[in-house]
Every structure is written in structure tokens, then in C-alpha cells.
């Protein structure tokens, strides 16, 4: 019993430390995002993106959807999407393109700061995700248009609810989000300990080692990478911050793991959200994963030709 109590105590300490590291990033940026929204800056960003949206086959005003998702989060973008969908009907192909771009590049202010804290240069992660989202959206639009795929009108299966926008309710909502982050991280750390004690982690690492090795990562990066890909970059990034500080992960492992998670993360929840607004699974999941693998192969070939000094100077903190 004493050993179990010690394990619980240690896990709580780790959870508090990891959550505190994330909140130091998330709280100030959440406040900044709220101010930007109140000042109308997010809407200005949407107008700026209008020409880009037309390149990927979308109406220009849907740039506001992507801008909102990038600056706030997916849910914020979906609220804007719903309001615009009342006046505009989109095809399944268009919704898939927009949904895929949102999945690759969203919540950038918070998630990019987390990856920066974990050791990846801010310029690189922002470039990877924003350019990656645009290029993937452009490729999908060309494929869908050339082969006349998914040209039927999309069906909106999920309607986001509008929340009270007052400061009081916003603060209450943010506090709920932060508490949920604490609970999720606590659950993850307990799960990690159970998986390690049971030997499942070792078996999983051995199974994934060939694939990860081909992507330039060691098997030490496997568990955290899987968490980030399935549950979200904020959680995977938060754990990587802890592992990097403890010396468990190398800079290269952290860089490659975060790059992979930057393009493909939260594959369960976020994918279901996009399906709910009428996107095709072929684009938002399979095409995204294939694109991620292709980008990682190119990225690995590039950094292997760099000296350690150049790599650490330009790509990691």
C-alpha cells in the first residue's frame, strides 16, 4: 500500500508540474486571443486569407473560418463555419479541403508556443503547419476537381452551440478547460505508469521501432508520439516538455516527434468533428496521414545533411 501511495503522490507531483508548464503558456495567450477577438483582429485576418481560400477552391469569406481556427481553436472555427454555411452551400470536396486545412493548422498561438517550449523553433513549426495545411488543401482540391470527386452538396451533421460571450462566462469556460487539461494529463501519466509496469510500453516500442526508425526517431519517442497523434498536440507536447527537461528524449527525437504531431494529431476527436460537418474521411484522415509521412521523409532527408551545429542553431532551441 505504501508503494502505491508513493506512486500516486509522485504522479500528482508530475501532473501539477506538467499542467503548470502548460498553463504558463495557455493563460496569457488565451487572454490575448480574447482581446484580439473583441477588437476584430481575427476578422481582419480572415479578410487577408480570402485570396488564399480561392486558390484551394473555397469562397473567399471562408478564410474567416480558417483564421478563427488558427488563432482560437477548432470549435471557434466551426461556429464561424456554421454561421457562413447558412448563406453558402459547399460541396463535400470543399468541406473536406477546409476541414483538412483546419486539422493541420489550428490553435497555433498556444500549440506553437508549447512546441517552442519543448525545443522546436517557433518559425519552423508555424511554417510547417500553415504551409503544410495550404499545400495539402491545394493538392486535395486539384484531385477532387480533376476526378470530379465529392462534388455533391455536403450535409451538416453537427451544429455548434453559441455560448454567452460575456467576460464572466468566458472566464468560467476557460477554468473548466484548464481543469479538464489537469484531469487528462493526470490520467495520461497514470496510464503511462501502468503501461510501463505491465511491459506493454516495451512491446509497443518494439513493434513501432522499425517504422519510427525509418522516420529518424528512436523508440523512446514512440509512447509520447502516439499520445499526441491520438489525443492532441497540447497533451503530447506537454509530456515532451517534461521528458526533454529530464533528459529522456534527445533534441532530434523531440523535433521529429513534434513535427509529426504538428501535421497529424488528435486523430480521433478532431476527425469526428470534421465528419460531423460533412467532410470525407478520405481527405481528413487518410490523405492527411499520407501527406504527413511524405513530409516527414523529406524533412528527415534534409536534416540528415545538416551538421549538428546547424541543426541546433536553426531548428531547435
N, C-alpha and C positions, 0 to 999 in steps of 0.2 A: 504493500500500500504506500509505503514511504517513497518508493521508487516512482510509482505512478504520480504521486503528489508533486514530486520534483519535476517530472516530465511536464505536467500541467503548468507548473509555475514558470518553467523555462519557456514553454510555448507562449504563455501570456506575455512574458517579457519581450520575446521576439516579435509578437503581434503588435504590441504597443510601439516598439521601435520602428517597425516597418510602416505601420499606419501613420506614425508621426512624420516619417520621412516623406510620405505621400501628401499628407495634409499641408506640410510646409510649402509644397508646390501648388496644390489644388485650391486652397482657400484664397490666396492672393489673386490667382488667375480667375477664379470664379467671380470674384468681386469686379475685376477688370472687365470680364465678359459682360456682366450685368450692366455696368456703366456704358460699355460700347453699344449694347442693345438699346438702352434708354436714349442715347444720343443719336441713334440712327446710323451708326457707322457700319453695322452689319448689312444694312440695306444698300449702302453705298458700295460695299464690297460685291454685293450681288449684281449691281449695275455694271461694275467693272468686268465681271465674269461673263456677261451676256454674249459678247462675240465668241468666246471660247466654247460656250454651250452650243452655239450654232454649228461649230466645226464638228461636234460629235453628234449632230442630228437632233438637237433638242431646241425647243423655243427659248429665246434669249432670257425671258423672265425667270426661267428655272435655274438661272445662275444664282438667284437668291436662295434657293433650296440648298445648293452645294455650299454656298458661302456660310449659311447658317449652321450647317452640319460641321463644317471645318472649324468655325470659330466657337460654336457651342458644343453640340453633340448630335447624335443621330436622331434622337427624339425631337429636338428642336427643329432639325431639318424636315422631319416628317410632318410636323404641324404646318410648316410653310408649304410643303408639298400638297397637303390636303386642301389648304385654302386656295392654291392655284389650280388644283385639279377640278374645282367646281366650275371654272371658266374654260379650262383646256382639257381636251381628251387626248391621251397619249396611247401609243401602241405598246404592246408587251416589249417589243425591242427597245423602245425609248425608255421605258421604265427600268428595264434591265441595265441599260447603259448608265442611266442616272444612279440606280441603286449600287452598281458595281463601283462607280467613282466615289460614292459616299462611303462605301465599306472600306475602300483603300485609304481615303483621306477624310477623316473626321476627328473632332475633339483635338485638333492639332496643338492648341496652346498648352493644354495640360499634358497630353501624351508625349509630345516632343520634349517638353521640359523634364518629364520622367526619364525618357531615354537619354537626355543630356546628363542628368544626374547619375545615370547608370554608366556613363562613359562615352557616349556617341556624340559627335559634333552636331550641334543644332542645325547648321546649314545642310548637312548631309541628309539627316532624317527628314527635314521638311522637303528637300528636293526629291528624295526618293519617293515619298508618299504622294506629293502633289503631282509631279511629273509622271509618276507611275500610274496614278489614277487617270490622268488625261490620256496617256498613251494607250492604256487598256480600254478606256471608253472609245477612243478613236478606232482602235482595231475592231472592237465589237460592232461598232456602227458600220464599218466597211463590210464586215462579214454578213451582218443581218441584212443590209441593203443589197449587197451583191447577190445573195442567195435567196432573197425575199423571205427571210425567216422572221417569225413572230410579229407579223405586220397586222395582226388582229388587235382590236381595241382591248386595253388592259382592264381588269376588274379590280376595283379597290376593295380588298377583303378586310382591312383594318382601318379604323378611324381613330386618330389620336384625339385625346380629350384636351380641351383648353383649360389651363389652370389659372387660378387667381394670380394676377401679376403684381399684387402689392408686395412691398418690401418684406412685410411680416411673413406672408405665406412663402415668399422666396427663401427667406432665412430658414423657416421650418423645413421646407423641402430639401435644402442643402444639408441641413443637420441630419435628416433621415438618410440622405445619400452617404454621408460620411460614416454614420453608424453601420450602414449595410456594408461599406467597404471594410470596416473593422471586423464584422462577423465573417465576411467571405475570406479575408486573409487569415483569420483565426482558424476557420475550417480547413483552408488550404494547408496551413502549417501542420495541423493535426493529421491531415490526410497524408502529407509528405512523410511525417514520422512513422505512421502506420505502414506505409508502402516500403519505407526503408527497413523497418524492423522485420517485416514479413518476407523480405527478399524480392518483392515484386519489382522494385526500382532497378535492381541489378539485372533481372530478366528482361525488363523493358529496355534498359540501356543496351544490353547485348543484342536485342532484336533491332533496335534503331541505329546501332553503331555504324553498320555499313552505309545506310542512307545518309546519316549525318556526316560521316567521314567523307562521302562523296561531295558534300556541300561545305567541306572545310572545317566542320565543327568536331570537337571531341564529345565522347559520350556523356561527360559531366554536364553538358548543356541540355541534354535531352529532356529531363523532367520539367524544367522551367519553361523550355520552349513549347512543350506540349500544353502546359497550363496557359501560357499566353495565347497560343493558337486557338484553344478551345474556349477559354473563358474571357480573355481580353488582355490588351497590352498593358493596361494600368496595373493589373494584378501580376502579370508576368514580369513587367518592368520593375515593380516594387520589390519582388523577390530577387531579381537580378541585382538591384542596388545593394541588397543585403549580402548576396553571395560575392559580389565584386569587392565589397569592403572587407569581407572576411578572407579574401584571397583564394576562394574556392574556384572561381572562374577566371580565366585569362582575359585580357583585353580583346583578343581576337575572337574568342568564344562569345563574349558579351556582344561584340559588334555584329557578328554574323547572326546570332540568335535574335537580337533586337531588329536587325534588318529584315529577317524573315517574318518576324511578328508584325513589323510595321506594315507589310503588304498583306499578310493573312493572319488575322487574329479575330477572336470572338466568333469562331466559325459556326457556332450553334445558335446563340441568341440573335446575333445581327442578321444572319442568313434568314432566319424565320421572319424577322421584321420585314425584310425586303420581299419575301414571298407574299406576305400579307398585303403589300401594296401592289401586287400584280407582276413582280419580276420573275424571270425564268431562272430556274436552278442552274441551267447550263452556263449562264453568264456569271451569276453572283457567287457561285461556288466552284464549279469545275474549271471555268476559264480563268478565274482568279488564282486558283491553285497552280494551274499550268503556267500562268504568267509569272507567279512568284518563283517557281522552280527555275524558269528560264532566266529571270533577272538575277537570281542567286548564283547561277552557273557563271554568268557574265561577270558579276561582281567578284566572285572568288578568283576567276582567271585574272582579273585586273589587279587585285590586291596582292596576289602571289608574285607579281612582277615588281612590287614596291619593296624597298628596303624597310626594315623595322622602324627606322627613324622617320622615314617619310610617312609610313602608315600611321604612326602615333602622332605625328605632327599635324596631319591634315584630317584624319578621320576619327580619332578618339581623344578624349580629354586626358 
